[in-house]
Amino acid sequence: MKFNKIVDTFKIAAVAALALGMAPTAQAQATGCNNTMLRGTFVYTLAGVSAKPADGPAAELGIQTFDGRGGTTATATLSVNGTIYKLTITGTYKVNDDCTGTFTLQVSPFGFTNNIFFVIDNGGNGFQFMEVNPNQSSIGAFTGVGRRQFPAGDVRSN
């Protein structure tokens, strides 16, 4: 009988150790992504077909900075049918727990708001995106990719 109590004690200890070992893992999986995943400066490229400021094939290259709290700014160069535009962009972003999210961006000098759907990839070092502008006169159809300009820990990263 004494032997059975010892075996039962070891069983309880093993189950408790297993449960305690799994708890941090389960908690880490539940937290997912948030706005801090996009903190720092990213280089992005975008390509598609523009309806504003003019109709035609378009490409854009820019630098976008995220503050980790939902604010973003960018500067970019856009080419539409070979006409070059310098852009200044300000806006907000929201990262969902599943690592998807949205940007709402005001684009100058054109004065329109652009809505973007994105997915964070590469452990937070990049994102892929597409424009989604429902119930708004068409801006165009664009997709793009953003990558962290400097890796975390680099003296040039923010």
Sequence and secondary structure as in RCSB ss.txt:
>XXXX:A:sequence
MKFNKIVDTFKIAAVAALALGMAPTAQAQATGCNNTMLRGTFVYTLAGVSAKPADGPAAELGIQTFDGRGGTTAT
ATLSVNGTIYKLTITGTYKVNDDCTGTFTLQVSPFGFTNNIFFVIDNGGNGFQFMEVNPNQSSIGAFTGVGRRQF
PAGDVRSN
>XXXX:A:secstr
 HHHHHHHHHHHHHHHHHHHHHHHHHHHHHH   GGGSEEEEEEEEEEEE SSSSEEEEEEEEEEEESSSEEEEE
EEEEETTEEEEEEEEEEEEE TTSEEEEEEEEETTTEEEEEEEEEEGGGTEEEEEE  TTS   EEEEEEEEESS
 TT TT  
